[in-house]
Amino acid sequence: GLRMDVLEENEEEEQREEQLKALEISDHLQDMEMKVSVEHVFVPSDVPDFNWSSIDMSQLPPSYKTNSLKEKKLLHIADHFLQQYTHLCPDRKPLFLHPVNECGVEKFVSTTVRPTLLPYAELYHWDGCASFVSDYLTMEPLKSPITPPSLLYSPTTILKYQRGNCFDFSTLLCSMLIGAGYDAYCVQGYATREMCTLDETLKLCPLLRKPQRQKPKERMKKSNKYRVKSPPDLQSKFEFQQEAKKAETEADEKNKEKQVDKAMELEKLKRDPLHGLRVHAWVLVLSGKKEVPETFFINPFTGDSHSTMDEHFLGIESVWNHRNYWVNMQDCWNGCKDLVFDLGDTVRWEVMLSGSNKPLQLLSGGEEKKDLSERELDDTVSDPNDEEEGDLSFDMPPSWVAPIQISPREFETCCSEARKVILYRKAKLEKWAPYLNGNGLVKRLTVYADLHCTEVVEVKEWFKNREDMLHMREVNKQTQVTTDYFSPGHSLCLKAHSYTSLEPETEYTMEFYNEVRVDGLQKRVETPHEMTEYFVGRDDFLHVRYMEFGKRRKKAHLVGTRTDINSRPIVQIKECFHRNPEKPADEDVAERIFLITEDMIQLTYHLKDKFITASKKDFFKVAEGDRKGNEAVMSPEMCITYQAGSSEKEEKLLHLYKLLQKLTVEEKQLKQQVQQSEAEVLNILKVRENEETNVKLSISIYNTDRNEKRRQQHEAMKDTREDELRGPQDQDLNYLAPFLIQIGHREKMTKGQALRVRDDCLSDFKHRLINKANLIQARLEKAVEELQKDDEWFQRNQNQLSADEEDDFLTRRSKTTFHIQILAMRLKREKQVAPQKYLALEEKLHKDPRLAEHLSHA
């Protein structure tokens, strides 16, 4: 008896301790709720104030303002479900079941989801839907960050006013994903402060993320005592020490900068007093449908996908789609990392409507759930009343939301208020709608050197719909180098252009689409005194041409003229060639240099196999003729030859003389090509300068809103089509013109002429109606005759036909029968309508102003 008393006293003490702890927790939560009103909530700077109470609700459908009988029954079931849930789980927060819509009417959250497939290819995939919702809508924070909202507007209203909270974002995104074929669900749960408030200032911009490269596996070095020893290190140790000291000082400076950045990040990442209590809504996409390999989350604010193991998601209360509602019964002490998203498991997920369709996933081992029906009946919510026993087979009523529609203009805008700004860690991303900026700018990324975003390091800009095909520009603010990237189709075949200034004879790099150019030029690099061209796929195997220029001679020229009037003198031209397998190596030139100022030509041939030196020839040019007019004579001193690995006699002077003459001619041609290259550079710079000063945007011929010329043509065609489709009573047809020609288009006709015109017109119209009926009759008779022949053929060969041939015959016969029925209906209709058409034309002729004077009494 004493032991029992002691046990009872211990139990009473434990109960008192639990009650005290519960009181302490409730007091703590009340303190947190008091702090919520004082706490500063992060709101993006581009979110303007908006008054939801001023929206117009007069044009909304009746389903927004009232509930059907089935919806009322669903609300009654939801209230009963909530009562049992709060009784069984008193420590958990109330469920988000039936908030009020924009008309003040309670609507169940599942009926607010409206599955919709929009007619845009980008919205057929989850990433396109997520990016559209995140860009098109403006984020509004919850009024209380630790409680779900009391209002949930329809997706149509959210799209109309382009703003909403996380629940509005998730409902719209879930509707689009389900319509696109995904197994998607809205989720009510808890997340970190940065995710709930859309604070991405500590997050690296996705455009700056570099793809991870897999490191190659290091091979184990096998020791070998017979291997060749490495050569001695001849590097200066003093220089190595100086470089090491310099690297240490640079590393110290970088470490100091990193420490400052970490200190600032720690200030932002200070302990959140509401950690684990902040309510957030997002989208869950289960694997299976649309070839989704793995279940994942989508944050509707950013449109990014996250793993279910992501630490930013701290717990889940419930999930729902357009068919059912599930409550999470699993422990979320470790966030969402340990959750099992098998909604058919009634132990882990409590379902509200057991009779509704829901996904039944297989276990990991492939075992079937044989006792599922029994567990559902035991675990689901039930009512002892007879009226509520039928709720087990209750299906979700259809959505009360009007069809979700997005016009092409709204889809093209894609940004809330046509502009959106996102702040990342040391970066700022700006987005604009197409055609909003006159230069075609649609996106800009500004990269900073510090967390305060004061020192700009780099600016990247993306363009669309430009006639000059410019699609991206990078500006390095430290080196002041600008790089333009072009799509295929530029008039000058430009692919990329790096420059500091568009003035000629400055440092720049031009890349071309070499497939389009005849000369195969891939890249051209120029400095004030040098120019290098790189070629690809040439027949002469040329791949590099280097040109060096001297100082320009001073000549008087007009003020304001360009420097291309006085061309720069060429010092040397150097060309490099790939190996030509059709020639011997010692006859295939690898490099040739024209030293123009020194009147010298150097040739270097390709290496022969198993040789380490190449053959060379140096030519020294002399004047073409002396003053007396004698021709220049080739002498051995004019050419120095080195033949690698050959003991044969030197080449004859005649061969060297012909080679020198050939090289002299090619040198003149090269000078002309260099001048052409310089002229092309000046033309490109001039064209680029004009394109930047007068930016033109291309507009599709199908875009009738912006293309004024095409819009006028479209309206003209539309008017013509409407005139053609207009009924006989609205058409202004000159049906008497063929008959008035016969009498000469007289202004006044006699009564006999008027009667003749009327009779001719009516008789011609009667013949046309008869011919039409006869044509239909002939086609009908021909079809009937063919059907009879087919039937006779089938009766004769029925026993010899295979099953496939018999099926083909029956299919053909059904088509012929259907064709006969159509012809018979057309013939019957024509016989009924023809007299009415004839009388209508006769009445019109009597009212025609050209005949009415004579036919009024006829």
ZAMARGU-4260 file (C-alpha; in steps of 0.2 Angstrom, whole numbers, plus 5000, padded with zeros to 4 digits):
<rodrens>
0) 5000/5000/5000 | 5015/5012/5004 | 5022/5008/4987 | 5006/5013/4978 | 5005/5029/4988
5) 5023/5033/4983 | 5019/5030/4965 | 5004/5041/4966 | 5013/5055/4974 | 5027/5053/4961
10) 5014/5054/4947 | 5006/5069/4954 | 5023/5078/4955 | 5027/5074/4937 | 5010/5080/4932
15) 5013/5097/4941 | 5030/5098/4933 | 5023/5096/4916 | 5009/5109/4919 | 5022/5121/4925
20) 5033/5118/4909 | 5017/5120/4899 | 5013/5137/4907 | 5031/5142/4905 | 5030/5138/4886
25) 5014/5147/4884 | 5021/5162/4893 | 5036/5162/4881 | 5025/5161/4866 | 5014/5175/4872
30) 5030/5185/4875 | 5036/5181/4857 | 5019/5186/4850 | 5021/5203/4859 | 5038/5205/4851
35) 5031/5201/4834 | 5022/5218/4833 | 5038/5227/4838 | 5050/5217/4827 | 5056/5224/4811
40) 5051/5213/4796 | 5062/5212/4781 | 5052/5218/4766 | 5060/5221/4749 | 5063/5239/4744
45) 5052/5237/4728 | 5036/5232/4737 | 5024/5247/4737 | 5010/5249/4749 | 4993/5241/4743
50) 4976/5242/4750 | 4967/5226/4748 | 4951/5233/4755 | 4949/5244/4739 | 4948/5230/4727
55) 4933/5228/4716 | 4922/5213/4719 | 4907/5217/4710 | 4912/5208/4694 | 4917/5192/4703
60) 4906/5176/4699 | 4893/5170/4711 | 4904/5155/4717 | 4915/5168/4725 | 4901/5175/4736
65) 4891/5159/4741 | 4894/5141/4745 | 4885/5127/4737 | 4877/5113/4747 | 4892/5102/4744
70) 4904/5115/4750 | 4893/5118/4766 | 4894/5100/4769 | 4913/5100/4767 | 4915/5114/4779
75) 4904/5105/4792 | 4916/5090/4790 | 4931/5101/4791 | 4925/5108/4808 | 4921/5091/4814
80) 4939/5085/4809 | 4947/5100/4817 | 4937/5097/4834 | 4944/5079/4834 | 4961/5085/4829
85) 4962/5098/4843 | 4955/5085/4856 | 4968/5072/4851 | 4983/5084/4848 | 4980/5099/4860
90) 4998/5104/4860 | 4998/5107/4841 | 4993/5123/4833 | 4976/5125/4824 | 4975/5118/4806
95) 4974/5130/4790 | 4957/5123/4784 | 4944/5136/4778 | 4950/5154/4778 | 4940/5168/4771
100) 4941/5173/4753 | 4941/5190/4746 | 4922/5191/4747 | 4922/5186/4766 | 4916/5168/4762
105) 4924/5153/4770 | 4931/5142/4758 | 4940/5125/4760 | 4959/5127/4755 | 4958/5112/4743
110) 4944/5120/4733 | 4954/5136/4731 | 4967/5126/4721 | 4961/5127/4702 | 4972/5115/4691
115) 4975/5124/4675 | 4986/5121/4660 | 4991/5137/4652 | 4995/5138/4633 | 5013/5142/4634
120) 5027/5130/4631 | 5037/5138/4646 | 5024/5133/4658 | 5023/5115/4654 | 5038/5112/4666
125) 5039/5115/4684 | 5054/5127/4683 | 5045/5138/4670 | 5030/5139/4682 | 5040/5143/4697
130) 5050/5156/4689 | 5034/5164/4682 | 5025/5165/4698 | 5041/5171/4708 | 5044/5185/4695
135) 5026/5190/4691 | 5020/5192/4709 | 5026/5204/4722 | 5029/5196/4739 | 5019/5203/4754
140) 5024/5196/4772 | 5011/5189/4783 | 5003/5200/4796 | 5009/5189/4810 | 5024/5179/4806
145) 5019/5165/4818 | 5001/5162/4813 | 4993/5157/4796 | 4983/5171/4788 | 4965/5172/4790
150) 4962/5177/4772 | 4966/5166/4756 | 4962/5175/4740 | 4958/5166/4724 | 4972/5163/4711
155) 4963/5174/4699 | 4963/5189/4711 | 4981/5186/4715 | 4985/5187/4696 | 4975/5202/4693
160) 4983/5212/4707 | 5000/5203/4706 | 5004/5202/4724 | 5001/5190/4739 | 5009/5181/4753
165) 5017/5164/4753 | 5000/5155/4754 | 4994/5164/4739 | 5010/5161/4729 | 5009/5142/4734
170) 4991/5140/4729 | 4994/5148/4712 | 5010/5138/4709 | 5001/5122/4714 | 4987/5125/4702
175) 4998/5127/4688 | 5009/5112/4692 | 4994/5101/4694 | 4987/5107/4677 | 5004/5103/4669
180) 5003/5085/4676 | 5014/5086/4692 | 5009/5077/4708 | 5010/5094/4718 | 5004/5099/4735
185) 5003/5115/4745 | 5012/5114/4761 | 5009/5123/4778 | 5024/5123/4789 | 5038/5132/4797
190) 5054/5139/4789 | 5069/5150/4793 | 5068/5169/4794 | 5078/5172/4778 | 5066/5161/4768
195) 5050/5168/4776 | 5055/5186/4773 | 5063/5183/4756 | 5079/5189/4763 | 5093/5183/4750
200) 5106/5195/4755 | 5117/5181/4762 | 5114/5169/4748 | 5125/5168/4733 | 5117/5173/4716
205) 5112/5158/4705 | 5120/5167/4691 | 5137/5167/4700 | 5137/5149/4704 | 5151/5139/4696
210) 5148/5121/4691 | 5157/5109/4702 | 5170/5099/4693 | 5174/5082/4699 | 5193/5081/4705
215) 5202/5067/4696 | 5207/5053/4707 | 5225/5053/4712 | 5235/5038/4706 | 5247/5030/4719
220) 5265/5033/4714 | 5274/5016/4713 | 5292/5017/4720 | 5305/5012/4708 | 5323/5012/4712
225) 5328/5011/4694 | 5318/5026/4688 | 5327/5042/4682 | 5331/5055/4695 | 5323/5071/4693
230) 5334/5086/4687 | 5341/5097/4700 | 5331/5113/4705 | 5340/5128/4697 | 5327/5141/4704
235) 5333/5155/4714 | 5329/5152/4733 | 5330/5171/4736 | 5317/5175/4723 | 5306/5160/4729
240) 5307/5168/4747 | 5302/5185/4741 | 5287/5178/4731 | 5282/5168/4746 | 5282/5184/4757
245) 5272/5193/4745 | 5259/5179/4744 | 5258/5179/4763 | 5255/5197/4764 | 5241/5196/4750
250) 5234/5181/4759 | 5234/5191/4776 | 5224/5205/4767 | 5212/5193/4760 | 5209/5185/4777
255) 5206/5201/4785 | 5193/5205/4772 | 5185/5188/4775 | 5185/5191/4794 | 5176/5207/4791
260) 5163/5199/4780 | 5161/5185/4792 | 5158/5197/4806 | 5145/5206/4796 | 5136/5190/4792
265) 5136/5185/4810 | 5128/5201/4814 | 5114/5196/4802 | 5113/5178/4807 | 5110/5183/4826
270) 5099/5171/4835 | 5081/5173/4829 | 5069/5174/4843 | 5055/5166/4833 | 5066/5152/4826
275) 5055/5137/4822 | 5039/5147/4825 | 5039/5157/4808 | 5024/5150/4797 | 5028/5148/4779
280) 5020/5140/4764 | 5028/5131/4749 | 5025/5117/4736 | 5029/5099/4738 | 5031/5089/4722
285) 5031/5070/4724 | 5041/5058/4712 | 5032/5048/4699 | 5022/5059/4688 | 5031/5069/4674
290) 5046/5058/4676 | 5051/5066/4692 | 5065/5055/4699 | 5065/5062/4717 | 5053/5071/4729
295) 5058/5090/4731 | 5051/5106/4738 | 5049/5123/4728 | 5050/5139/4737 | 5037/5150/4728
300) 5045/5167/4733 | 5061/5162/4723 | 5056/5148/4711 | 5071/5138/4717 | 5070/5119/4720
305) 5076/5112/4737 | 5079/5095/4743 | 5068/5088/4757 | 5083/5088/4768 | 5086/5107/4766
310) 5089/5115/4783 | 5079/5130/4779 | 5063/5120/4781 | 5059/5117/4799 | 5043/5107/4800
315) 5026/5103/4791 | 5009/5104/4798 | 4998/5099/4784 | 4998/5097/4765 | 4983/5098/4752
320) 4979/5097/4734 | 4963/5099/4724 | 4957/5082/4730 | 4961/5080/4749 | 4969/5086/4764
325) 4983/5077/4775 | 4990/5081/4792 | 5007/5077/4796 | 5008/5065/4811 | 5027/5063/4811
330) 5039/5072/4823 | 5048/5087/4816 | 5062/5089/4829 | 5075/5087/4815 | 5066/5098/4803
335) 5060/5089/4787 | 5075/5078/4785 | 5067/5062/4793 | 5049/5064/4785 | 5042/5051/4774
340) 5031/5058/4761 | 5020/5043/4758 | 5003/5051/4759 | 4995/5034/4758 | 5002/5029/4775
345) 4988/5033/4787 | 5000/5032/4802 | 5011/5045/4797 | 4998/5056/4787 | 4981/5058/4794
350) 4969/5060/4779 | 4953/5070/4780 | 4942/5062/4766 | 4946/5044/4766 | 4935/5040/4751
355) 4943/5053/4740 | 4957/5049/4727 | 4974/5050/4735 | 4991/5043/4730 | 4996/5026/4736
360) 5014/5024/4735 | 5023/5007/4737 | 5035/5004/4751 | 5054/5004/4747 | 5055/4986/4747
365) 5040/4985/4735 | 5028/4977/4747 | 5010/4980/4745 | 4999/4987/4759 | 4986/4974/4761
370) 4979/4980/4777 | 4977/4998/4771 | 4958/4998/4771 | 4957/4992/4789 | 4969/5005/4795
375) 4960/5019/4786 | 4943/5014/4794 | 4952/5014/4811 | 4962/5030/4809 | 4951/5042/4799
380) 4939/5054/4807 | 4921/5047/4810 | 4905/5054/4817 | 4894/5043/4828 | 4879/5052/4820
385) 4870/5042/4806 | 4871/5058/4795 | 4890/5059/4796 | 4893/5040/4793 | 4892/5043/4774
390) 4907/5056/4775 | 4919/5042/4772 | 4915/5042/4754 | 4913/5061/4752 | 4922/5068/4737
395) 4930/5085/4736 | 4918/5097/4727 | 4925/5106/4712 | 4935/5122/4714 | 4925/5138/4716
400) 4939/5148/4707 | 4935/5154/4690 | 4947/5148/4676 | 4964/5155/4677 | 4969/5165/4662
405) 4985/5174/4657 | 4985/5184/4641 | 5000/5184/4630 | 5004/5202/4635 | 5004/5198/4654
410) 5014/5182/4651 | 5027/5192/4641 | 5028/5205/4655 | 5033/5192/4667 | 5038/5204/4681
415) 5027/5213/4694 | 5025/5231/4689 | 5037/5227/4674 | 5053/5228/4685 | 5060/5217/4699
420) 5075/5219/4710 | 5083/5205/4720 | 5097/5208/4733 | 5110/5194/4735 | 5126/5192/4744
425) 5137/5205/4736 | 5126/5206/4721 | 5110/5214/4715 | 5099/5207/4701 | 5087/5218/4691
430) 5074/5211/4679 | 5063/5221/4667 | 5049/5216/4655 | 5054/5215/4636 | 5052/5231/4626
435) 5051/5241/4642 | 5069/5248/4640 | 5073/5256/4623 | 5089/5247/4622 | 5081/5230/4625
440) 5088/5227/4642 | 5079/5213/4652 | 5091/5208/4665 | 5106/5216/4674 | 5118/5208/4687
445) 5129/5220/4698 | 5143/5212/4707 | 5150/5221/4722 | 5167/5219/4732 | 5159/5221/4749
450) 5143/5217/4759 | 5138/5235/4760 | 5136/5235/4740 | 5146/5251/4738 | 5161/5246/4727
455) 5155/5239/4710 | 5167/5225/4703 | 5157/5219/4688 | 5141/5222/4678 | 5132/5209/4667
460) 5118/5214/4656 | 5106/5203/4646 | 5096/5210/4631 | 5082/5204/4620 | 5074/5208/4603
465) 5089/5218/4597 | 5092/5220/4578 | 5110/5220/4581 | 5109/5203/4589 | 5117/5209/4605
470) 5111/5197/4619 | 5124/5200/4633 | 5137/5213/4639 | 5150/5211/4653 | 5158/5227/4660
475) 5173/5225/4672 | 5173/5241/4682 | 5191/5238/4688 | 5199/5236/4671 | 5186/5246/4661
480) 5185/5232/4648 | 5168/5229/4640 | 5163/5213/4632 | 5148/5212/4620 | 5141/5195/4615
485) 5131/5192/4600 | 5119/5179/4594 | 5121/5172/4576 | 5114/5183/4563 | 5124/5199/4565
490) 5128/5208/4548 | 5146/5208/4552 | 5147/5190/4558 | 5152/5196/4576 | 5152/5184/4590
495) 5160/5194/4604 | 5169/5211/4605 | 5180/5216/4620 | 5185/5234/4621 | 5189/5249/4632
500) 5184/5262/4619 | 5176/5262/4602 | 5189/5273/4595 | 5201/5265/4582 | 5218/5259/4585
505) 5215/5255/4604 | 5215/5238/4612 | 5201/5226/4608 | 5197/5208/4604 | 5184/5203/4590
510) 5177/5186/4589 | 5168/5180/4573 | 5157/5166/4568 | 5170/5158/4557 | 5158/5146/4548
515) 5149/5161/4540 | 5165/5170/4534 | 5173/5166/4518 | 5191/5168/4525 | 5188/5158/4541
520) 5193/5172/4552 | 5189/5167/4570 | 5197/5181/4581 | 5206/5197/4579 | 5216/5205/4593
525) 5223/5223/4591 | 5234/5234/4601 | 5240/5252/4596 | 5255/5244/4587 | 5250/5226/4584
530) 5236/5216/4576 | 5234/5197/4577 | 5221/5186/4567 | 5217/5168/4570 | 5209/5157/4557
535) 5200/5140/4557 | 5197/5128/4542 | 5207/5137/4528 | 5213/5127/4513 | 5230/5134/4514
540) 5232/5129/4532 | 5235/5146/4539 | 5229/5148/4557 | 5238/5164/4563 | 5243/5180/4555
545) 5253/5193/4566 | 5256/5211/4560 | 5267/5225/4568 | 5265/5243/4564 | 5276/5258/4566
550) 5273/5275/4570 | 5262/5285/4558 | 5271/5299/4548 | 5265/5316/4553 | 5254/5323/4539
555) 5243/5339/4539 | 5225/5334/4540 | 5209/5343/4543 | 5203/5344/4561 | 5189/5331/4565
560) 5194/5319/4552 | 5197/5301/4558 | 5215/5293/4558 | 5212/5281/4544 | 5216/5294/4531
565) 5235/5291/4535 | 5237/5272/4537 | 5251/5266/4548 | 5267/5259/4541 | 5269/5240/4542
570) 5285/5234/4550 | 5282/5215/4548 | 5270/5202/4544 | 5271/5184/4552 | 5260/5169/4546
575) 5259/5152/4554 | 5253/5137/4545 | 5247/5120/4551 | 5255/5104/4544 | 5250/5099/4526
580) 5251/5080/4525 | 5252/5081/4506 | 5269/5089/4506 | 5286/5083/4513 | 5290/5092/4530
585) 5305/5101/4523 | 5294/5108/4509 | 5279/5113/4520 | 5281/5130/4527 | 5277/5132/4545
590) 5281/5150/4548 | 5285/5164/4537 | 5290/5182/4542 | 5290/5197/4530 | 5302/5210/4538
595) 5296/5224/4527 | 5307/5238/4534 | 5323/5227/4533 | 5319/5220/4516 | 5320/5202/4522
600) 5309/5186/4521 | 5312/5172/4533 | 5305/5154/4530 | 5304/5140/4543 | 5298/5123/4538
605) 5289/5110/4548 | 5300/5097/4558 | 5303/5080/4550 | 5301/5064/4559 | 5314/5061/4572
610) 5322/5078/4570 | 5324/5092/4583 | 5328/5106/4571 | 5319/5113/4556 | 5324/5119/4539
615) 5326/5137/4536 | 5328/5150/4522 | 5332/5168/4524 | 5330/5180/4509 | 5338/5197/4508
620) 5330/5208/4495 | 5339/5221/4484 | 5332/5234/4473 | 5323/5228/4458 | 5336/5236/4446
625) 5350/5248/4447 | 5350/5266/4440 | 5356/5260/4423 | 5340/5249/4421 | 5349/5232/4423
630) 5339/5219/4431 | 5343/5213/4449 | 5354/5197/4448 | 5352/5183/4461 | 5368/5180/4471
635) 5372/5166/4484 | 5373/5180/4497 | 5355/5185/4495 | 5349/5168/4502 | 5355/5159/4518
640) 5348/5141/4518 | 5349/5128/4531 | 5343/5110/4526 | 5340/5099/4542 | 5348/5082/4540
645) 5353/5083/4522 | 5370/5081/4515 | 5364/5085/4497 | 5370/5100/4487 | 5362/5117/4490
650) 5347/5122/4479 | 5350/5130/4463 | 5350/5149/4462 | 5336/5148/4449 | 5324/5139/4461
655) 5328/5151/4474 | 5326/5166/4463 | 5308/5160/4457 | 5304/5157/4476 | 5309/5175/4480
660) 5299/5182/4466 | 5284/5172/4472 | 5286/5178/4490 | 5288/5196/4484 | 5271/5195/4475
665) 5263/5187/4490 | 5271/5201/4501 | 5262/5214/4491 | 5245/5204/4492 | 5248/5203/4511
670) 5250/5222/4512 | 5233/5224/4503 | 5225/5211/4515 | 5232/5220/4530 | 5225/5237/4524
675) 5208/5228/4521 | 5208/5221/4539 | 5211/5239/4545 | 5197/5245/4534 | 5186/5231/4541
680) 5190/5236/4559 | 5186/5254/4556 | 5169/5249/4548 | 5165/5237/4562 | 5169/5251/4575
685) 5158/5263/4565 | 5144/5251/4564 | 5145/5247/4582 | 5145/5265/4587 | 5129/5268/4576
690) 5121/5253/4583 | 5123/5259/4601 | 5118/5277/4598 | 5102/5271/4588 | 5097/5255/4596
695) 5083/5247/4586 | 5072/5232/4593 | 5065/5219/4581 | 5046/5216/4583 | 5038/5199/4576
700) 5025/5201/4563 | 5014/5191/4574 | 5015/5204/4588 | 5001/5215/4581 | 5001/5226/4597
705) 5018/5233/4594 | 5020/5231/4576 | 5010/5245/4569 | 5012/5241/4551 | 5007/5223/4554
710) 4993/5228/4565 | 4985/5239/4551 | 4987/5224/4539 | 4979/5213/4552 | 4964/5225/4555
715) 4961/5226/4536 | 4961/5208/4534 | 4950/5206/4549 | 4937/5218/4541 | 4938/5209/4524
720) 4935/5193/4533 | 4920/5200/4543 | 4913/5206/4527 | 4914/5189/4519 | 4907/5180/4534
725) 4893/5193/4535 | 4875/5186/4532 | 4866/5190/4515 | 4856/5203/4524 | 4872/5213/4529
730) 4882/5210/4513 | 4882/5224/4500 | 4884/5213/4485 | 4882/5219/4467 | 4872/5204/4461
735) 4864/5213/4446 | 4881/5218/4439 | 4883/5203/4426 | 4865/5207/4420 | 4867/5226/4419
740) 4882/5224/4408 | 4871/5217/4395 | 4860/5233/4393 | 4875/5244/4395 | 4874/5251/4413
745) 4861/5264/4409 | 4856/5275/4423 | 4838/5274/4419 | 4829/5259/4412 | 4813/5256/4405
750) 4800/5244/4413 | 4804/5231/4400 | 4822/5232/4403 | 4819/5231/4422 | 4808/5216/4420
755) 4821/5207/4409 | 4835/5210/4421 | 4824/5203/4436 | 4819/5188/4426 | 4837/5184/4420
760) 4844/5186/4438 | 4830/5175/4446 | 4832/5162/4432 | 4851/5161/4434 | 4849/5159/4453
765) 4836/5146/4451 | 4848/5136/4439 | 4862/5137/4451 | 4851/5130/4465 | 4845/5116/4454
770) 4863/5112/4448 | 4869/5112/4467 | 4855/5100/4471 | 4859/5089/4456 | 4877/5088/4460
775) 4873/5082/4478 | 4861/5070/4471 | 4874/5063/4459 | 4887/5061/4473 | 4874/5052/4484
780) 4869/5040/4470 | 4887/5036/4466 | 4891/5033/4485 | 4876/5021/4486 | 4881/5012/4471
785) 4899/5009/4478 | 4891/5003/4494 | 4881/4990/4485 | 4896/4984/4475 | 4906/4982/4491
790) 4892/4972/4499 | 4891/4961/4484 | 4910/4958/4485 | 4910/4954/4503 | 4896/4941/4501
795) 4906/4932/4488 | 4922/4932/4497 | 4916/4932/4515 | 4923/4914/4518 | 4940/4918/4511
800) 4944/4934/4520 | 4955/4935/4535 | 4951/4943/4551 | 4961/4959/4547 | 4953/4960/4530
805) 4936/4959/4537 | 4940/4973/4550 | 4946/4984/4536 | 4930/4981/4525 | 4919/4985/4540
810) 4929/5001/4544 | 4928/5006/4526 | 4909/5002/4525 | 4905/5012/4540 | 4914/5027/4533
815) 4904/5026/4517 | 4888/5024/4526 | 4892/5040/4536 | 4896/5049/4520 | 4879/5044/4512
820) 4870/5050/4528 | 4879/5067/4526 | 4875/5069/4508 | 4857/5064/4511 | 4855/5077/4525
825) 4863/5090/4513 | 4851/5086/4499 | 4836/5087/4511 | 4841/5103/4518 | 4845/5110/4500
830) 4827/5106/4495 | 4820/5114/4510 | 4831/5130/4509 | 4831/5133/4490 | 4813/5140/4489
835) 4816/5152/4504 | 4832/5158/4495 | 4823/5161/4479 | 4809/5171/4487 | 4822/5181/4498
840) 4831/5186/4482 | 4815/5191/4473 | 4810/5202/4487 | 4827/5210/4487 | 4826/5214/4468
845) 4809/5222/4471 | 4817/5233/4484 | 4833/5237/4474 | 4834/5256/4470 | 4839/5252/4452
850) 4823/5242/4449 | 4810/5247/4462 | 4803/5261/4451 | 4797/5248/4438 | 4794/5233/4449
855) 4784/5241/4463 | 4767/5236/4455 | 4773/5221/4446
</rodrens>
